[in-house]
């Protein structure tokens, strides 16, 4: 069986894919936040290559950073 889950709210991280079942540790959550931010940059700037980009320090929330995510 293969289950595909899609988020309703783009850029939002999930603490757990199943409500009430274990949560991501803080490190994994931070990595996911960085991945979502890079994904947002790539969508907003398709002519640039962000594949080797890295964040240092705390990553901003992709849902609210610089006006938030556009849902076009």
Predicted model as a PDB file, atoms N, CA, C, CB and O in Angstrom, pLDDT in the B-factor column:
MODEL        1                                                                  
ATOM      1  N   UNK A   1       0.840  -1.150   0.000  1.00 89.00           N  
ATOM      2  CA  UNK A   1       0.000   0.000   0.000  1.00 89.00           C  
ATOM      3  C   UNK A   1       0.903   1.236   0.000  1.00 89.00           C  
ATOM      4  CB  UNK A   1      -0.965  -0.015   1.210  1.00 89.00           C  
ATOM      5  O   UNK A   1       1.925   1.263   0.684  1.00 89.00           O  
ATOM      6  N   UNK A   2       0.525   2.239  -0.757  1.00 85.00           N  
ATOM      7  CA  UNK A   2       1.259   3.499  -0.839  1.00 85.00           C  
ATOM      8  C   UNK A   2       0.285   4.625  -0.512  1.00 85.00           C  
ATOM      9  CB  UNK A   2       1.908   3.699  -2.258  1.00 85.00           C  
ATOM     10  O   UNK A   2      -0.737   4.784  -1.180  1.00 85.00           O  
ATOM     11  N   UNK A   3       0.602   5.399   0.509  1.00 83.00           N  
ATOM     12  CA  UNK A   3      -0.269   6.506   0.920  1.00 83.00           C  
ATOM     13  C   UNK A   3       0.447   7.817   0.651  1.00 83.00           C  
ATOM     14  CB  UNK A   3      -0.663   6.390   2.428  1.00 83.00           C  
ATOM     15  O   UNK A   3       1.594   8.001   1.059  1.00 83.00           O  
ATOM     16  N   UNK A   4      -0.227   8.724  -0.033  1.00 81.00           N  
ATOM     17  CA  UNK A   4       0.309  10.050  -0.301  1.00 81.00           C  
ATOM     18  C   UNK A   4      -0.518  11.071   0.462  1.00 81.00           C  
ATOM     19  CB  UNK A   4       0.313  10.360  -1.825  1.00 81.00           C  
ATOM     20  O   UNK A   4      -1.744  11.105   0.351  1.00 81.00           O  
ATOM     21  N   UNK A   5       0.170  11.902   1.238  1.00 75.00           N  
ATOM     22  CA  UNK A   5      -0.523  12.938   2.010  1.00 75.00           C  
ATOM     23  C   UNK A   5      -0.110  14.298   1.461  1.00 75.00           C  
ATOM     24  CB  UNK A   5      -0.196  12.828   3.544  1.00 75.00           C  
ATOM     25  O   UNK A   5       1.067  14.538   1.194  1.00 75.00           O  
ATOM     26  N   UNK A   6      -1.068  15.167   1.297  1.00 74.00           N  
ATOM     27  CA  UNK A   6      -0.792  16.507   0.801  1.00 74.00           C  
ATOM     28  C   UNK A   6      -1.280  17.511   1.832  1.00 74.00           C  
ATOM     29  CB  UNK A   6      -1.466  16.751  -0.580  1.00 74.00           C  
ATOM     30  O   UNK A   6      -2.369  17.372   2.389  1.00 74.00           O  
ATOM     31  N   UNK A   7      -0.464  18.517   2.074  1.00 72.00           N  
ATOM     32  CA  UNK A   7      -0.836  19.538   3.056  1.00 72.00           C  
ATOM     33  C   UNK A   7      -1.836  20.515   2.456  1.00 72.00           C  
ATOM     34  CB  UNK A   7       0.409  20.292   3.555  1.00 72.00           C  
ATOM     35  O   UNK A   7      -1.727  20.896   1.291  1.00 72.00           O  
ATOM     36  N   UNK A   8      -2.796  20.909   3.253  1.00 73.00           N  
ATOM     37  CA  UNK A   8      -3.769  21.905   2.827  1.00 73.00           C  
ATOM     38  C   UNK A   8      -3.123  23.281   2.813  1.00 73.00           C  
ATOM     39  CB  UNK A   8      -5.004  21.894   3.747  1.00 73.00           C  
ATOM     40  O   UNK A   8      -3.349  24.070   1.896  1.00 73.00           O  
ATOM     41  N   UNK A   9      -2.315  23.571   3.837  1.00 71.00           N  
ATOM     42  CA  UNK A   9      -1.672  24.874   3.971  1.00 71.00           C  
ATOM     43  C   UNK A   9      -0.211  24.774   3.568  1.00 71.00           C  
ATOM     44  CB  UNK A   9      -1.797  25.403   5.413  1.00 71.00           C  
ATOM     45  O   UNK A   9       0.604  24.185   4.279  1.00 71.00           O  
ATOM     46  N   UNK A  10       0.108  25.353   2.426  1.00 68.00           N  
ATOM     47  CA  UNK A  10       1.455  25.308   1.881  1.00 68.00           C  
ATOM     48  C   UNK A  10       2.455  25.959   2.846  1.00 68.00           C  
ATOM     49  CB  UNK A  10       1.498  26.006   0.514  1.00 68.00           C  
ATOM     50  O   UNK A  10       2.173  27.016   3.410  1.00 68.00           O  
ATOM     51  N   UNK A  11       3.608  25.336   3.035  1.00 67.00           N  
ATOM     52  CA  UNK A  11       4.660  25.892   3.873  1.00 67.00           C  
ATOM     53  C   UNK A  11       4.533  25.601   5.354  1.00 67.00           C  
ATOM     54  CB  UNK A  11       4.704  27.336   3.685  1.00 67.00           C  
ATOM     55  O   UNK A  11       5.379  26.020   6.144  1.00 67.00           O  
ATOM     56  N   UNK A  12       3.498  24.895   5.736  1.00 70.00           N  
ATOM     57  CA  UNK A  12       3.292  24.593   7.152  1.00 70.00           C  
ATOM     58  C   UNK A  12       3.966  23.267   7.485  1.00 70.00           C  
ATOM     59  CB  UNK A  12       1.776  24.543   7.499  1.00 70.00           C  
ATOM     60  O   UNK A  12       3.797  22.281   6.768  1.00 70.00           O  
ATOM     61  N   UNK A  13       4.726  23.247   8.572  1.00 72.00           N  
ATOM     62  CA  UNK A  13       5.341  21.989   8.991  1.00 72.00           C  
ATOM     63  C   UNK A  13       4.390  21.244   9.912  1.00 72.00           C  
ATOM     64  CB  UNK A  13       6.696  22.240   9.695  1.00 72.00           C  
ATOM     65  O   UNK A  13       3.621  21.849  10.658  1.00 72.00           O  
ATOM     66  N   UNK A  14       4.453  19.946   9.849  1.00 71.00           N  
ATOM     67  CA  UNK A  14       3.637  19.096  10.712  1.00 71.00           C  
ATOM     68  C   UNK A  14       4.499  18.590  11.853  1.00 71.00           C  
ATOM     69  CB  UNK A  14       3.018  17.911   9.918  1.00 71.00           C  
ATOM     70  O   UNK A  14       5.622  18.139  11.625  1.00 71.00           O  
ATOM     71  N   UNK A  15       3.999  18.656  13.068  1.00 72.00           N  
ATOM     72  CA  UNK A  15       4.713  18.086  14.203  1.00 72.00           C  
ATOM     73  C   UNK A  15       4.687  16.564  14.094  1.00 72.00           C  
ATOM     74  CB  UNK A  15       4.089  18.557  15.549  1.00 72.00           C  
ATOM     75  O   UNK A  15       5.620  15.890  14.533  1.00 72.00           O  
ATOM     76  N   UNK A  16       3.621  16.025  13.511  1.00 74.00           N  
ATOM     77  CA  UNK A  16       3.454  14.589  13.332  1.00 74.00           C  
ATOM     78  C   UNK A  16       2.455  14.376  12.201  1.00 74.00           C  
ATOM     79  CB  UNK A  16       2.974  13.894  14.657  1.00 74.00           C  
ATOM     80  O   UNK A  16       1.467  15.105  12.117  1.00 74.00           O  
ATOM     81  N   UNK A  17       2.689  13.390  11.323  1.00 71.00           N  
ATOM     82  CA  UNK A  17       1.728  13.153  10.255  1.00 71.00           C  
ATOM     83  C   UNK A  17       0.403  12.576  10.753  1.00 71.00           C  
ATOM     84  CB  UNK A  17       2.327  12.226   9.240  1.00 71.00           C  
ATOM     85  O   UNK A  17      -0.622  12.693  10.081  1.00 71.00           O  
ATOM     86  N   UNK A  18       0.428  11.955  11.928  1.00 75.00           N  
ATOM     87  CA  UNK A  18      -0.787  11.375  12.504  1.00 75.00           C  
ATOM     88  C   UNK A  18      -1.014  12.011  13.869  1.00 75.00           C  
ATOM     89  CB  UNK A  18      -0.679   9.810  12.620  1.00 75.00           C  
ATOM     90  O   UNK A  18      -0.170  11.900  14.758  1.00 75.00           O  
ATOM     91  N   UNK A  19      -2.138  12.668  14.031  1.00 75.00           N  
ATOM     92  CA  UNK A  19      -2.461  13.356  15.271  1.00 75.00           C  
ATOM     93  C   UNK A  19      -2.385  12.408  16.462  1.00 75.00           C  
ATOM     94  CB  UNK A  19      -3.848  13.979  15.184  1.00 75.00           C  
ATOM     95  O   UNK A  19      -2.971  11.326  16.453  1.00 75.00           O  
ATOM     96  N   UNK A  20      -1.647  12.838  17.491  1.00 76.00           N  
ATOM     97  CA  UNK A  20      -1.538  12.042  18.699  1.00 76.00           C  
ATOM     98  C   UNK A  20      -0.402  11.027  18.697  1.00 76.00           C  
ATOM     99  CB  UNK A  20      -2.806  11.339  18.923  1.00 76.00           C  
ATOM    100  O   UNK A  20      -0.136  10.390  19.715  1.00 76.00           O  
ATOM    101  N   UNK A  21       0.267  10.875  17.557  1.00 76.00           N  
ATOM    102  CA  UNK A  21       1.400   9.948  17.470  1.00 76.00           C  
ATOM    103  C   UNK A  21       2.691  10.748  17.485  1.00 76.00           C  
ATOM    104  CB  UNK A  21       1.313   9.065  16.188  1.00 76.00           C  
ATOM    105  O   UNK A  21       2.770  11.772  16.807  1.00 76.00           O  
ATOM    106  N   UNK A  22       3.698  10.327  18.223  1.00 77.00           N  
ATOM    107  CA  UNK A  22       5.010  10.971  18.331  1.00 77.00           C  
ATOM    108  C   UNK A  22       5.218  12.218  17.485  1.00 77.00           C  
ATOM    109  CB  UNK A  22       6.038  10.003  17.974  1.00 77.00           C  
ATOM    110  O   UNK A  22       4.533  12.416  16.482  1.00 77.00           O  
ATOM    111  N   UNK A  23       6.135  13.030  17.879  1.00 76.00           N  
ATOM    112  CA  UNK A  23       6.417  14.263  17.160  1.00 76.00           C  
ATOM    113  C   UNK A  23       7.851  14.269  16.654  1.00 76.00           C  
ATOM    114  CB  UNK A  23       6.161  15.477  18.054  1.00 76.00           C  
ATOM    115  O   UNK A  23       8.709  13.550  17.167  1.00 76.00           O  
ATOM    116  N   UNK A  24       8.100  15.097  15.636  1.00 72.00           N  
ATOM    117  CA  UNK A  24       9.456  15.263  15.126  1.00 72.00           C  
ATOM    118  C   UNK A  24      10.322  15.894  16.203  1.00 72.00           C  
ATOM    119  CB  UNK A  24       9.467  16.125  13.838  1.00 72.00           C  
ATOM    120  O   UNK A  24       9.857  16.729  16.979  1.00 72.00           O  
ATOM    121  N   UNK A  25      11.574  15.491  16.245  1.00 77.00           N  
ATOM    122  CA  UNK A  25      12.470  16.158  17.180  1.00 77.00           C  
ATOM    123  C   UNK A  25      12.794  17.550  16.630  1.00 77.00           C  
ATOM    124  CB  UNK A  25      13.776  15.321  17.407  1.00 77.00           C  
ATOM    125  O   UNK A  25      12.569  17.819  15.451  1.00 77.00           O  
ATOM    126  N   UNK A  26      13.313  18.416  17.468  1.00 76.00           N  
ATOM    127  CA  UNK A  26      13.561  19.817  17.081  1.00 76.00           C  
ATOM    128  C   UNK A  26      14.510  19.924  15.893  1.00 76.00           C  
ATOM    129  CB  UNK A  26      14.135  20.598  18.264  1.00 76.00           C  
ATOM    130  O   UNK A  26      14.331  20.792  15.039  1.00 76.00           O  
ATOM    131  N   UNK A  27      15.510  19.059  15.827  1.00 78.00           N  
ATOM    132  CA  UNK A  27      16.476  19.103  14.718  1.00 78.00           C  
ATOM    133  C   UNK A  27      15.789  18.773  13.394  1.00 78.00           C  
ATOM    134  CB  UNK A  27      17.643  18.117  14.972  1.00 78.00           C  
ATOM    135  O   UNK A  27      15.988  19.472  12.400  1.00 78.00           O  
ATOM    136  N   UNK A  28      14.983  17.710  13.379  1.00 80.00           N  
ATOM    137  CA  UNK A  28      14.262  17.336  12.155  1.00 80.00           C  
ATOM    138  C   UNK A  28      13.292  18.424  11.734  1.00 80.00           C  
ATOM    139  CB  UNK A  28      13.509  16.021  12.356  1.00 80.00           C  
ATOM    140  O   UNK A  28      13.139  18.697  10.543  1.00 80.00           O  
ATOM    141  N   UNK A  29      12.641  19.041  12.696  1.00 77.00           N  
ATOM    142  CA  UNK A  29      11.697  20.118  12.409  1.00 77.00           C  
ATOM    143  C   UNK A  29      12.424  21.303  11.774  1.00 77.00           C  
ATOM    144  CB  UNK A  29      10.967  20.559  13.699  1.00 77.00           C  
ATOM    145  O   UNK A  29      11.912  21.917  10.837  1.00 77.00           O  
ATOM    146  N   UNK A  30      13.610  21.625  12.279  1.00 81.00           N  
ATOM    147  CA  UNK A  30      14.404  22.727  11.729  1.00 81.00           C  
ATOM    148  C   UNK A  30      14.837  22.414  10.296  1.00 81.00           C  
ATOM    149  CB  UNK A  30      15.641  22.998  12.615  1.00 81.00           C  
ATOM    150  O   UNK A  30      14.796  23.291   9.433  1.00 81.00           O  
ATOM    151  N   UNK A  31      15.247  21.180  10.039  1.00 83.00           N  
ATOM    152  CA  UNK A  31      15.629  20.783   8.677  1.00 83.00           C  
ATOM    153  C   UNK A  31      14.452  20.909   7.718  1.00 83.00           C  
ATOM    154  CB  UNK A  31      16.159  19.343   8.667  1.00 83.00           C  
ATOM    155  O   UNK A  31      14.618  21.358   6.584  1.00 83.00           O  
ATOM    156  N   UNK A  32      13.265  20.514   8.171  1.00 81.00           N  
ATOM    157  CA  UNK A  32      12.067  20.616   7.337  1.00 81.00           C  
ATOM    158  C   UNK A  32      11.732  22.082   7.055  1.00 81.00           C  
ATOM    159  CB  UNK A  32      10.873  19.916   8.019  1.00 81.00           C  
ATOM    160  O   UNK A  32      11.340  22.427   5.940  1.00 81.00           O  
ATOM    161  N   UNK A  33      11.883  22.937   8.056  1.00 81.00           N  
ATOM    162  CA  UNK A  33      11.627  24.376   7.894  1.00 81.00           C  
ATOM    163  C   UNK A  33      12.577  24.954   6.840  1.00 81.00           C  
ATOM    164  CB  UNK A  33      11.800  25.128   9.255  1.00 81.00           C  
ATOM    165  O   UNK A  33      12.154  25.748   5.999  1.00 81.00           O  
ATOM    166  N   UNK A  34      13.835  24.569   6.877  1.00 83.00           N  
ATOM    167  CA  UNK A  34      14.824  25.044   5.906  1.00 83.00           C  
ATOM    168  C   UNK A  34      14.493  24.524   4.504  1.00 83.00           C  
ATOM    169  CB  UNK A  34      16.246  24.600   6.319  1.00 83.00           C  
ATOM    170  O   UNK A  34      14.613  25.259   3.523  1.00 83.00           O  
ATOM    171  N   UNK A  35      14.079  23.264   4.413  1.00 83.00           N  
ATOM    172  CA  UNK A  35      13.715  22.693   3.114  1.00 83.00           C  
ATOM    173  C   UNK A  35      12.529  23.437   2.502  1.00 83.00           C  
ATOM    174  CB  UNK A  35      13.383  21.198   3.259  1.00 83.00           C  
ATOM    175  O   UNK A  35      12.518  23.722   1.304  1.00 83.00           O  
ATOM    176  N   UNK A  36      11.534  23.747   3.329  1.00 82.00           N  
ATOM    177  CA  UNK A  36      10.365  24.487   2.844  1.00 82.00           C  
ATOM    178  C   UNK A  36      10.731  25.897   2.401  1.00 82.00           C  
ATOM    179  CB  UNK A  36       9.297  24.550   3.928  1.00 82.00           C  
ATOM    180  O   UNK A  36      10.188  26.399   1.416  1.00 82.00           O  
ATOM    181  N   UNK A  37      11.644  26.536   3.118  1.00 81.00           N  
ATOM    182  CA  UNK A  37      12.063  27.890   2.754  1.00 81.00           C  
ATOM    183  C   UNK A  37      12.797  27.874   1.414  1.00 81.00           C  
ATOM    184  CB  UNK A  37      12.965  28.498   3.855  1.00 81.00           C  
ATOM    185  O   UNK A  37      12.558  28.738   0.571  1.00 81.00           O  
ATOM    186  N   UNK A  38      13.684  26.906   1.208  1.00 84.00           N  
ATOM    187  CA  UNK A  38      14.386  26.799  -0.069  1.00 84.00           C  
ATOM    188  C   UNK A  38      13.416  26.470  -1.205  1.00 84.00           C  
ATOM    189  CB  UNK A  38      15.482  25.730   0.014  1.00 84.00           C  
ATOM    190  O   UNK A  38      13.575  26.960  -2.324  1.00 84.00           O  
ATOM    191  N   UNK A  39      12.420  25.646  -0.915  1.00 83.00           N  
ATOM    192  CA  UNK A  39      11.394  25.330  -1.913  1.00 83.00           C  
ATOM    193  C   UNK A  39      10.633  26.604  -2.286  1.00 83.00           C  
ATOM    194  CB  UNK A  39      10.413  24.242  -1.376  1.00 83.00           C  
ATOM    195  O   UNK A  39      10.336  26.831  -3.459  1.00 83.00           O  
ATOM    196  N   UNK A  40      10.324  27.417  -1.307  1.00 81.00           N  
ATOM    197  CA  UNK A  40       9.625  28.679  -1.574  1.00 81.00           C  
ATOM    198  C   UNK A  40      10.487  29.595  -2.445  1.00 81.00           C  
ATOM    199  CB  UNK A  40       9.260  29.389  -0.247  1.00 81.00           C  
ATOM    200  O   UNK A  40       9.990  30.172  -3.412  1.00 81.00           O  
ATOM    201  N   UNK A  41      11.782  29.734  -2.110  1.00 82.00           N  
ATOM    202  CA  UNK A  41      12.676  30.562  -2.920  1.00 82.00           C  
ATOM    203  C   UNK A  41      12.717  30.060  -4.361  1.00 82.00           C  
ATOM    204  CB  UNK A  41      14.093  30.574  -2.320  1.00 82.00           C  
ATOM    205  O   UNK A  41      12.696  30.862  -5.294  1.00 82.00           O  
ATOM    206  N   UNK A  42      12.776  28.744  -4.552  1.00 84.00           N  
ATOM    207  CA  UNK A  42      12.840  28.178  -5.892  1.00 84.00           C  
ATOM    208  C   UNK A  42      11.563  28.470  -6.674  1.00 84.00           C  
ATOM    209  CB  UNK A  42      13.080  26.671  -5.820  1.00 84.00           C  
ATOM    210  O   UNK A  42      11.628  28.789  -7.861  1.00 84.00           O  
ATOM    211  N   UNK A  43      10.411  28.367  -6.031  1.00 83.00           N  
ATOM    212  CA  UNK A  43       9.139  28.649  -6.705  1.00 83.00           C  
ATOM    213  C   UNK A  43       9.022  30.115  -7.084  1.00 83.00           C  
ATOM    214  CB  UNK A  43       7.965  28.252  -5.815  1.00 83.00           C  
ATOM    215  O   UNK A  43       8.486  30.439  -8.144  1.00 83.00           O  
ATOM    216  N   UNK A  44       9.518  31.008  -6.230  1.00 83.00           N  
ATOM    217  CA  UNK A  44       9.415  32.438  -6.482  1.00 83.00           C  
ATOM    218  C   UNK A  44      10.486  32.941  -7.446  1.00 83.00           C  
ATOM    219  CB  UNK A  44       9.507  33.193  -5.183  1.00 83.00           C  
ATOM    220  O   UNK A  44      10.331  34.011  -8.034  1.00 83.00           O  
ATOM    221  N   UNK A  45      11.566  32.184  -7.616  1.00 86.00           N  
ATOM    222  CA  UNK A  45      12.682  32.583  -8.476  1.00 86.00           C  
ATOM    223  C   UNK A  45      13.100  31.404  -9.346  1.00 86.00           C  
ATOM    224  CB  UNK A  45      13.882  33.090  -7.631  1.00 86.00           C  
ATOM    225  O   UNK A  45      14.178  30.846  -9.139  1.00 86.00           O  
ATOM    226  N   UNK A  46      12.274  31.011 -10.316  1.00 89.00           N  
ATOM    227  CA  UNK A  46      12.549  29.797 -11.085  1.00 89.00           C  
ATOM    228  C   UNK A  46      13.838  29.840 -11.908  1.00 89.00           C  
ATOM    229  CB  UNK A  46      11.407  29.529 -11.996  1.00 89.00           C  
ATOM    230  O   UNK A  46      14.335  28.787 -12.308  1.00 89.00           O  
ATOM    231  N   UNK A  47      14.384  31.005 -12.169  1.00 89.00           N  
ATOM    232  CA  UNK A  47      15.611  31.107 -12.960  1.00 89.00           C  
ATOM    233  C   UNK A  47      16.876  30.887 -12.151  1.00 89.00           C  
ATOM    234  CB  UNK A  47      15.677  32.445 -13.615  1.00 89.00           C  
ATOM    235  O   UNK A  47      17.964  30.837 -12.725  1.00 89.00           O  
ATOM    236  N   UNK A  48      16.767  30.755 -10.841  1.00 89.00           N  
ATOM    237  CA  UNK A  48      17.930  30.581  -9.976  1.00 89.00           C  
ATOM    238  C   UNK A  48      18.007  29.139  -9.487  1.00 89.00           C  
ATOM    239  CB  UNK A  48      17.873  31.555  -8.781  1.00 89.00           C  
ATOM    240  O   UNK A  48      16.992  28.452  -9.369  1.00 89.00           O  
ATOM    241  N   UNK A  49      19.222  28.698  -9.206  1.00 87.00           N  
ATOM    242  CA  UNK A  49      19.448  27.344  -8.690  1.00 87.00           C  
ATOM    243  C   UNK A  49      19.763  27.431  -7.201  1.00 87.00           C  
ATOM    244  CB  UNK A  49      20.606  26.629  -9.462  1.00 87.00           C  
ATOM    245  O   UNK A  49      20.813  27.940  -6.809  1.00 87.00           O  
ATOM    246  N   UNK A  50      18.853  26.933  -6.384  1.00 84.00           N  
ATOM    247  CA  UNK A  50      19.038  26.947  -4.935  1.00 84.00           C  
ATOM    248  C   UNK A  50      19.420  25.569  -4.401  1.00 84.00           C  
ATOM    249  CB  UNK A  50      17.769  27.435  -4.249  1.00 84.00           C  
ATOM    250  O   UNK A  50      19.364  25.338  -3.193  1.00 84.00           O  
ATOM    251  N   UNK A  51      19.808  24.650  -5.289  1.00 83.00           N  
ATOM    252  CA  UNK A  51      20.073  23.271  -4.867  1.00 83.00           C  
ATOM    253  C   UNK A  51      21.233  23.158  -3.877  1.00 83.00           C  
ATOM    254  CB  UNK A  51      20.363  22.417  -6.078  1.00 83.00           C  
ATOM    255  O   UNK A  51      21.251  22.234  -3.064  1.00 83.00           O  
ATOM    256  N   UNK A  52      22.185  24.061  -3.926  1.00 86.00           N  
ATOM    257  CA  UNK A  52      23.324  24.011  -3.005  1.00 86.00           C  
ATOM    258  C   UNK A  52      23.241  25.073  -1.907  1.00 86.00           C  
ATOM    259  CB  UNK A  52      24.619  24.183  -3.778  1.00 86.00           C  
ATOM    260  O   UNK A  52      24.187  25.245  -1.137  1.00 86.00           O  
ATOM    261  N   UNK A  53      22.119  25.782  -1.832  1.00 84.00           N  
ATOM    262  CA  UNK A  53      21.959  26.845  -0.832  1.00 84.00           C  
ATOM    263  C   UNK A  53      21.802  26.251   0.561  1.00 84.00           C  
ATOM    264  CB  UNK A  53      20.746  27.731  -1.170  1.00 84.00           C  
ATOM    265  O   UNK A  53      21.260  25.158   0.727  1.00 84.00           O  
ATOM    266  N   UNK A  54      22.279  26.980   1.552  1.00 82.00           N  
ATOM    267  CA  UNK A  54      22.169  26.550   2.942  1.00 82.00           C  
ATOM    268  C   UNK A  54      21.820  27.751   3.806  1.00 82.00           C  
ATOM    269  CB  UNK A  54      23.485  25.886   3.430  1.00 82.00           C  
ATOM    270  O   UNK A  54      22.192  28.882   3.495  1.00 82.00           O  
ATOM    271  N   UNK A  55      21.104  27.497   4.887  1.00 78.00           N  
ATOM    272  CA  UNK A  55      20.813  28.513   5.880  1.00 78.00           C  
ATOM    273  C   UNK A  55      21.778  28.332   7.031  1.00 78.00           C  
ATOM    274  CB  UNK A  55      19.338  28.434   6.363  1.00 78.00           C  
ATOM    275  O   UNK A  55      22.102  27.205   7.408  1.00 78.00           O  
ATOM    276  N   UNK A  56      22.237  29.436   7.589  1.00 77.00           N  
ATOM    277  CA  UNK A  56      23.020  29.371   8.811  1.00 77.00           C  
ATOM    278  C   UNK A  56      22.200  30.031   9.902  1.00 77.00           C  
ATOM    279  CB  UNK A  56      24.420  30.060   8.646  1.00 77.00           C  
ATOM    280  O   UNK A  56      21.556  31.054   9.668  1.00 77.00           O  
ATOM    281  N   UNK A  57      22.220  29.463  11.071  1.00 73.00           N  
ATOM    282  CA  UNK A  57      21.404  30.013  12.153  1.00 73.00           C  
ATOM    283  C   UNK A  57      19.960  29.578  12.010  1.00 73.00           C  
ATOM    284  CB  UNK A  57      21.493  31.540  12.175  1.00 73.00           C  
ATOM    285  O   UNK A  57      19.662  28.573  11.365  1.00 73.00           O  
ATOM    286  N   UNK A  58      19.075  30.336  12.612  1.00 74.00           N  
ATOM    287  CA  UNK A  58      17.651  30.004  12.584  1.00 74.00           C  
ATOM    288  C   UNK A  58      17.042  30.378  11.240  1.00 74.00           C  
ATOM    289  CB  UNK A  58      16.906  30.719  13.723  1.00 74.00           C  
ATOM    290  O   UNK A  58      17.324  31.439  10.683  1.00 74.00           O  
ATOM    291  N   UNK A  59      16.225  29.508  10.748  1.00 74.00           N  
ATOM    292  CA  UNK A  59      15.528  29.737   9.488  1.00 74.00           C  
ATOM    293  C   UNK A  59      14.205  30.430   9.773  1.00 74.00           C  
ATOM    294  CB  UNK A  59      15.301  28.405   8.724  1.00 74.00           C  
ATOM    295  O   UNK A  59      13.493  30.031  10.694  1.00 74.00           O  
ATOM    296  N   UNK A  60      13.857  31.466   8.999  1.00 73.00           N  
ATOM    297  CA  UNK A  60      12.558  32.112   9.209  1.00 73.00           C  
ATOM    298  C   UNK A  60      11.409  31.194   8.809  1.00 73.00           C  
ATOM    299  CB  UNK A  60      12.480  33.418   8.416  1.00 73.00           C  
ATOM    300  O   UNK A  60      11.602  30.222   8.079  1.00 73.00           O  
ATOM    301  N   UNK A  61      10.231  31.508   9.287  1.00 72.00           N  
ATOM    302  CA  UNK A  61       9.030  30.734   8.961  1.00 72.00           C  
ATOM    303  C   UNK A  61       8.631  31.043   7.521  1.00 72.00           C  
ATOM    304  CB  UNK A  61       7.855  31.060   9.951  1.00 72.00           C  
ATOM    305  O   UNK A  61       8.334  32.196   7.210  1.00 72.00           O  
ATOM    306  N   UNK A  62       8.615  30.039   6.627  1.00 72.00           N  
ATOM    307  CA  UNK A  62       8.285  30.296   5.226  1.00 72.00           C  
ATOM    308  C   UNK A  62       6.866  30.814   5.009  1.00 72.00           C  
ATOM    309  CB  UNK A  62       8.473  29.046   4.434  1.00 72.00           C  
ATOM    310  O   UNK A  62       6.582  31.419   3.975  1.00 72.00           O  
ATOM    311  N   UNK A  63       5.968  30.584   5.976  1.00 71.00           N  
ATOM    312  CA  UNK A  63       4.583  31.059   5.822  1.00 71.00           C  
ATOM    313  C   UNK A  63       4.474  32.560   6.024  1.00 71.00           C  
ATOM    314  CB  UNK A  63       3.663  30.344   6.807  1.00 71.00           C  
ATOM    315  O   UNK A  63       3.552  33.182   5.496  1.00 71.00           O  
ATOM    316  N   UNK A  64       5.398  33.165   6.780  1.00 70.00           N  
ATOM    317  CA  UNK A  64       5.271  34.583   7.115  1.00 70.00           C  
ATOM    318  C   UNK A  64       6.434  35.450   6.647  1.00 70.00           C  
ATOM    319  CB  UNK A  64       5.126  34.728   8.583  1.00 70.00           C  
ATOM    320  O   UNK A  64       6.309  36.675   6.629  1.00 70.00           O  
ATOM    321  N   UNK A  65       7.552  34.854   6.270  1.00 72.00           N  
ATOM    322  CA  UNK A  65       8.737  35.608   5.876  1.00 72.00           C  
ATOM    323  C   UNK A  65       8.475  36.463   4.650  1.00 72.00           C  
ATOM    324  CB  UNK A  65       9.894  34.668   5.611  1.00 72.00           C  
ATOM    325  O   UNK A  65       7.997  35.965   3.631  1.00 72.00           O  
ATOM    326  N   UNK A  66       8.788  37.745   4.745  1.00 67.00           N  
ATOM    327  CA  UNK A  66       8.642  38.711   3.647  1.00 67.00           C  
ATOM    328  C   UNK A  66       7.292  38.635   2.943  1.00 67.00           C  
ATOM    329  CB  UNK A  66       9.734  38.496   2.637  1.00 67.00           C  
ATOM    330  O   UNK A  66       7.231  38.557   1.716  1.00 67.00           O  
ATOM    331  N   UNK A  67       6.237  38.656   3.701  1.00 67.00           N  
ATOM    332  CA  UNK A  67       4.899  38.684   3.130  1.00 67.00           C  
ATOM    333  C   UNK A  67       4.231  37.341   2.991  1.00 67.00           C  
ATOM    334  CB  UNK A  67       4.949  39.312   1.824  1.00 67.00           C  
ATOM    335  O   UNK A  67       3.068  37.262   2.596  1.00 67.00           O  
ATOM    336  N   UNK A  68       4.946  36.291   3.307  1.00 66.00           N  
ATOM    337  CA  UNK A  68       4.333  34.960   3.294  1.00 66.00           C  
ATOM    338  C   UNK A  68       4.313  34.295   1.932  1.00 66.00           C  
ATOM    339  CB  UNK A  68       2.944  35.050   3.801  1.00 66.00           C  
ATOM    340  O   UNK A  68       4.838  34.815   0.948  1.00 66.00           O  
ATOM    341  N   UNK A  69       3.700  33.147   1.910  1.00 64.00           N  
ATOM    342  CA  UNK A  69       3.626  32.315   0.701  1.00 64.00           C  
ATOM    343  C   UNK A  69       2.459  32.767  -0.159  1.00 64.00           C  
ATOM    344  CB  UNK A  69       3.478  30.812   1.065  1.00 64.00           C  
ATOM    345  O   UNK A  69       1.353  32.999   0.328  1.00 64.00           O  
ATOM    346  N   UNK A  70       2.737  32.886  -1.454  1.00 62.00           N  
ATOM    347  CA  UNK A  70       1.673  33.201  -2.406  1.00 62.00           C  
ATOM    348  C   UNK A  70       1.001  31.917  -2.841  1.00 62.00           C  
ATOM    349  CB  UNK A  70       2.222  33.971  -3.630  1.00 62.00           C  
ATOM    350  O   UNK A  70       1.671  30.912  -3.074  1.00 62.00           O  
ATOM    351  N   UNK A  71      -0.290  31.939  -2.950  1.00 61.00           N  
ATOM    352  CA  UNK A  71      -1.046  30.759  -3.363  1.00 61.00           C  
ATOM    353  C   UNK A  71      -1.606  30.931  -4.767  1.00 61.00           C  
ATOM    354  CB  UNK A  71      -2.179  30.480  -2.379  1.00 61.00           C  
ATOM    355  O   UNK A  71      -2.801  30.742  -4.993  1.00 61.00           O  
ATOM    356  N   UNK A  72      -0.716  31.297  -5.734  1.00 58.00           N  
ATOM    357  CA  UNK A  72      -1.186  31.483  -7.110  1.00 58.00           C  
ATOM    358  C   UNK A  72      -1.319  30.156  -7.792  1.00 58.00           C  
ATOM    359  CB  UNK A  72      -0.244  32.386  -7.900  1.00 58.00           C  
ATOM    360  O   UNK A  72      -1.703  30.098  -8.960  1.00 58.00           O  
TER     361      UNK A  72                                                      
ENDMDL                                                                          
END                                                                             
